[in-house]
């Protein structure tokens, strides 16, 4: 039996985390963090947190739920200080519990270390063995890495981070703070984005440039893969870079994860998606009356497909934008309407048409099957699917929650079998070469593992996100 929450997640590798940090003595840092987190909500919808330092004391709010439900004028006004670190979470290691809400805070020796992490360590279990006897209060890998940093030798947090991070394997784009410094550091593979910006002379750090735009900050540059940055009052310095030349940026950020108005590695995400649609129209042409997107993720690609094919773009599926993760699953009798509660078709437009549906990806295939069914019931004459990324055959271990491999429809079915399962008249995926071309990134600087199975480092294919659940 399928719930709305499952339906929301199943057609894409949707979620991971968003991070933000600011050091500013002349601004309301908590409120700015709130606004930035709001613009990064797409990166994680399970929980949100903000931690603020006034140089002496740490104050924070961490709750399960969306940014708008966790924070309000009243609780934000209590977060006084000049350094703020924020986080939106979707869990990849450790369940969705209040203990695991970030920033994770590690106290010690008159100071503290508050950590917001986007990513996932593949060697967290090995690192945890080094913490024998150390009390842990979460089941996430973030606490493990923060504790390892704390217990690493060094006079300053900067020294500790520099010495500890070479032992971390996997994805981490991190914003952290001590009582008087803000830090930003990124794994040497640079899986997840992390950018520096300037706001009224102050330095901010965010997962994506869309957060900088929202708060009125200007982009300075990316935090480089492997780079550790220390931020103070209106200045920052690069403390060092570890593991140079390993870069493997996540190709799926361009496909789905990032917002279309963000710039990743100097390329606007919307343009990558549009180009992927154009290339797919050339790789897999089709005769149709209307190109439609599965809103909102497929919209940029559908526009590109429409322009390259000459088939007009139109709307058929109207999305209910107000179905959140906490939506109560309908009773048995209403369950068959689950997809319709998310996508309602306009029958008058679909009726009698040859429809080309463009979407970013297919994970399990069940939602797409239902969308096709809805459109057929609406009178569509033919339904052709065009997917603007290659088949997802392998799980991600670098900060994106994917189902087990056997649940990925393309891991066990051919494209022809998927077409049959979904009941489409035709189905084509964009080639990996096509997607890489659309991204404008050098092939050797990208992680393509969920499409190609070529992981940039050894991974445990039996990994489970609750690995530390009985272990702390
Ligand atoms: S496997 Fe690689 S490309 Fe796929 S989602 Fe994970 S990091 Fe991105």
Boltz pocket constraint, residues with backbone or C-beta under 6 A from the ligand:
constraints:
  - pocket:
      binder: B
      contacts: [[A, 13], [A, 191], [A, 248], [A, 249], [A, 250], [A, 251], [A, 252], [A, 253], [A, 394], [A, 395], [A, 396], [A, 397], [A, 398], [A, 399], [A, 400], [A, 447], [A, 448], [A, 449], [A, 450], [A, 451]]
      max_distance: 6.0
